[in-house]
Amino acid sequence: MNEPIVIKELKCEYLTNPLGLDVVKPRLSWVLESDKRGQKQSAYRIIVASNTENLEKNHGDLWDTNKVSSDQTNHIIYKGGELKSEMSCYWKVMIWDKDDQPSKWSKSVMWTMGVLNPSDWKAKWIGGSPKKRPSLIKRRLKKKSTPCPLLRRKFKIDKKISRAIVYVTALGEYELRINGKKVGDHIFAPEWTDYKKRVQYQTYDVTDLLKEGENVIGAILADGWYAGYVGPGIPINHSFYGVNLRLLMQLKIEQLEGSKKEIVTNSSWKIYEDGPIRRADHFMGEIYDIEKEQIGWDENKFDDTGWQAVTVDNSIVIRCVAQLNEPIRIVKEIKPIALTEPKPNIFIFDMGQNIAGWCKIRLGKSNCNINSPVTLRHGEMLKPDGTLYTTNLRTAKATDKYIINHIEDREFQPHFTYHGFRYVEITGLKTNIKINLDMVKGCVISSDTPLAGMFESSDSTLNKLWQNILWTQIDNLISVPTDCPQRDERLGWMGDVQVFGQTSIFNMDMASFYSKWIKDIRDSQREDGRFADFVPYPYKRGPHLKMIGAPAWADCGVIVPWQMYLNYGDKRIIEQHYESAKRFINYVHSKNPKLIWKKKRGFDYGDWLNGDKIKDKSYPKKGGAIPKVVFATSYFAHSAELLSKMAGILGKNEDLKYYRNLTIRIKEQFVKEFISKEGEIKGNTQAGYALALYFNLLPKELLSKTVLHLINAIERYNGRISTGFCSTLKLMLELARWGHTKIAYDLLLSRKFPSWFYMIDQGATTMWERWDGYVEGRGFQSKWMNSFNHYAYGSIGEFLYRIILGINFDENEPGYKHIIIKPLLGGDLTWVRGHYNSIHGIIKVEWSIVKDNFELIVSIPANTTATIYIPAKNLESCTESKKPIKGIEIVSFEENVVCVKIGAGQYKFRTELP
Ligand code: BGC
């Protein structure tokens, strides 16, 4: 029997019940679930009310759309009464199905508005007495670390509370505490933005933490991205945004009988600058001294007479915006799987997984010596003698220290640092005690984006590859998409994101994460139109200033917004970003009027870490690197083309014509300048062919010749890969597109170095930065750049979803309103199953080969349609749910592939394989 249609996943601005929005026309969405074939929405009605009673009575005092004929379930723009600061909005939706049958009301959800106007901030920025930013010379020496300040304020509530909401942010990062408890579970709030332009505030409901009578609110502040180390190498790379840590907070208390009370940061607060967190830095680690604890400082009974008055800092002028991306949280706790003692009293715990985060550790009189620290050092790999390998962390110390006295054992963890590690080395424990695995736990931190995808197959190494890619993503979503979590770098490298973007979206719901980061991209854009190579971009002077505008890196400023449109149908992102993208293309164009991108390529990384960077006797020294001008021009054509499409979507017809024409001319120039009549592309590299094909730069008559050159270029490498970050996935997708399935699968499943499986055979639990990060016999690659947790080569995840499972979006009906399912069988795979939870609901694919038969089970979400391509020997033997396939709309049967069009529902196809 058909279950009634269910309305699920009600979201506002991509978030469930968000607090503190600053979008005055927020967008609402939901997902429909039904097992009825072809089920659709024909109309909806949304009610938004200012309180729950009104909502229950169906009284939409803010907005009642009444019945709207529409199949839209996403990005419905709120058009009700004006939304003001701190308002609460409760809403629900009902829909009418394809037969005009009404559904029940959805469950009720809500959002609240944040602090919309600067003048609504009654709070003042407060902190310690002002310090001067050290001069360049001093900064070059070493950062002086100071203890994390504690701030507090006592206040009284004399009536019963109905609700209490706190809005808070910091320059630096904060942990907010009320009556001895941490507020919320956010880590590193307010997270990373360009603090010269924007800082995010967070909103928490703290009703349950407050009580009638005396209360205490307090905060710990730390350097974070604001004042701590950021980016590679030299000691000078810290305090980019400032040195004075500041807190801004306002607490709004509503009392039962209607009166309101406000507690804000101002001169009535006190500060203590000699607390137990002696040093905290993302790269360096944290030092905790228990003797310095101010026991009970965040509670009422504490005597703060020794504390100082805070400084009220009126010099700060900065825009406070709501955080609309999922906060960083501890997303998982893991137990170590092994313990070794490679040298006396040096213990190494193996977490079994390369993670970003830290350790929780039990310490106290049972295992610590008085006044001598217990030290935790973190690393991704071990040296051959079993001791910790930390050379690849460069200047990041990744060291936590605890100075403990004779206390009862308790659990410790750092607050304001994180490490990229699989192994933790612990020293300084009492000797002659038994150390066991239970002593530590690994805390995995990540921006808490929901999982969206899954992949599983008959090949266990391929499954491990998928898991490693996912782990690499988890470890590198730390407010921004970082290149790596371990060394002194951890930057939002744009080149890496533009190749990994689509995979990241399959794995997780990235809509709000990228919405935030795309704003960061705009904040980093230069006046002249260039996007930075990594984002946020904190540099004001020095050698890194040149790290702007590089081909493929800067292009991410066009590509990722476009991916948001394709995957989520997000038109607003395109609207907001269009002028920025245009300025970038115009810049490149103005410097290169002949349309070959020769000039102004900044740091010009090219196809980063391609085969020519591999150090191995068995591997060709040269022949992998695509000439940089070819590389750059191919990206120029691609970005110009995406811009023209954006213009089309926004109805900017003049621009559409102009940029379409520009694209055609760049492509023509590309062919003229770089391609011979025989289809050979300058440099004759795998990468060159992959990019030219993938970006559709070639006229029809050259296509088959170019594909042949690509095949030859792979043969020249004895069936091995020679591509770098920006071309590897494209090579694989193009092999699949042009029918070279066997070569694609051979490369994917190859255990021969360099390959994905090679990393796994060496024990990788995350993706490596380099194909040859570690080679048996030779050892580690360059100590300067050798991360074992870098997602760029994980871009192959897209191949797993789009080619093997076969789940594809349709550019003409973005956001998976229309879905294309086209699995490509190959390798020795006998079965594959997986899913993608799209913005329209969950798309499932499962296929298997049993002898000569092929079975494909697909689930298509309600309110969408799909086109399915199924390999088949003939039409006659094809069935769907055991009935002849004829009952379904057949679009075509060509070259042993039957193509059908279906509506929502579950389908089970069976065919005879050709
Ligand atoms: C980063 C990369 C990045 C590159 C730019 C490296 O240090 O780790 O992932 O894309 O620099 O060339």
Residues whose N, C-alpha, C, O or C-beta is under 5 A from the ligand:
A	BS01	BGC	D483 W493 G495 D496 Y605 W608
